[in-house]
Amino acid sequence: MIQIMYKSIGIIHTPFKEQVNTPIQGIFSPDGKGEVEVFPQYTDGLRDISGFSHLILIYHFHLAEGYSLLTKPFLEKESKGIFAIRHFNRPNNIGLSVVKLYDVRGNILEIGEVDIVDGTPLLDIKPYVPDFDVRNNVKKGWYEYASNRQEYEKSKGVQPYP
């Protein structure tokens, strides 16, 4: 097995101090705002980013503890394979979120639609480009028939972590 190491390029700041109070997806947090503090040595890499409405943030789940290959997703009662869900306890604790970009001030990005715990180490930023990132005729797997899906989507509420 190859060991892979990454270094943080910044820190994500949000109002969510604990996993239990953090939204499970940004789409359910339209008013959730935060900031991405990109370390000064990476500021030049933010050039031209202000023209995008949304960004993809890739980060390290720094509060994750271990993992199981079978885990109960937040919207379901039965366990699923870890690679078929978006739980933070994974073999590699890598997270991905699509966030709304409001403003760029030097090395600070003001973001919205946030579903990330405060203090999360940022690994990378990519622009969200619908021409590349949106797919047609997709299948939703188990989520299509999730027992709590319709009730949850209707309320757009924030569910606690299990």
Buried (B, 14 or more C-beta within 10 A) or exposed (E): EEEEEEEBBBBBBBEBEEBEEBBBBBEBBEEBBBBBBBEEEBBEEBEEBEEBEBBBBBBBBBBBEEBEEEBBBBBBEEEBEBEEBBBBBBEEBBBEBBBBBEEBEEBBBBBBBBBBBBEBBBBBBBBBEEEEEEEEEEEEEBBEEBEEBEEBEEEEEBBEEE
